[in-house]
Amino acid sequence: MATFGGIDLGGTKIQTVVVDDARTALGSARRPTPTSGGPAEVADAVAAAMDDAAQAAGVEAKALAGVGVGSPGTIEDGVVTSARNLPSWEGSFPLASVLEQALGTRVALGNDVQVATDAEFQLGAGRPYDSLLGVFWGTGVGGGLVLDGRPWNGRGGAGEIGHVVVQLGGARCTCGRRGCMEAYAGRASMEAHARKELAKGKKTDLFKLMEERERTRLTSGIWARALEHEDELATHLIERALAALGAGVASAINVIDVECVVLGGGLGVRLGEEYAKRLAQAMQPHLFADYRPPDVHVAALGDLGGAIGATLLVEPVRAAPAAA
């Protein structure tokens, strides 16, 4: 039985998994993404997290048939560029070759959101469809595309739905531009806005919950807990995010007209089916072909979806579409 490693490198966490040929998880591990140190420190943490998952699966990393990595940024020939969700990631870094040396096996690199989208297409919520848009709502807002049964990467930077402009001259985005959907819906931007409101005297339990859970950031779980507590600021910022997501995702649908939207990412999966329905409602006023909106589903593979999707980079599993 061949075993494969998968790594989902995110702005908050590094999720790793070891799977068999059927993509059944044999072991998994998670480490926080370093908040300083740049690409070299991130690469060290990634290798350590992969070793953790291999140990949990009862194998050595060098015995894996290959390791796939889903990384933020633009990916070309094993090199990561413009990974703005990662600390001090200036210029380009040869992540694949560095990890090959550290892990002792071949490494394939892809965009994090695209590999998660491919996983949902081949193994998860996207199986009944020939075309879909993956929307991954987490630290940022990422997108992935499958068109006529094939991943669409463009020239290496396709799917950056978080940087669809939803407000001309609007809020400053982490990318440096203004009015991007991510500036309103990305968890990092939402946290920054919440801190500004707190400094102005706005009441919220968000940061109290963060301290109680011994976190350094407002995680998806904290946002969900604050919504359960009917926290006024949290509710306002989530509503603001949904409005931006609705406009941005609908605008993308008006261009590519895919059959399905799969909502994933930390917030998308945590908030679940109710918020998938609310996203569909927020999209409706902005759809040109509003008489046939796309189906909207929550990502079926959950927290391990990105890491499982990364394993498809080293050996694809081509599942036939299920009956609709």
Beta strands, then each sheet from edge to edge (+ up, - down):
strand 1: 4-9
strand 2: 13-19
strand 3: 25-32
strand 4: 67-71
strand 5: 74-76
strand 6: 79-81
strand 7: 92-93
strand 8: 107-111
strand 9: 132-137
strand 10: 141-147
strand 11: 150-151
strand 12: 260-264
strand 13: 295-298
sheet 1: 3+ 2- 1+ 4+ 8+
sheet 2: 5+ 6- 7+
sheet 3: 11+ 10- 9+ 12+ 13+
end
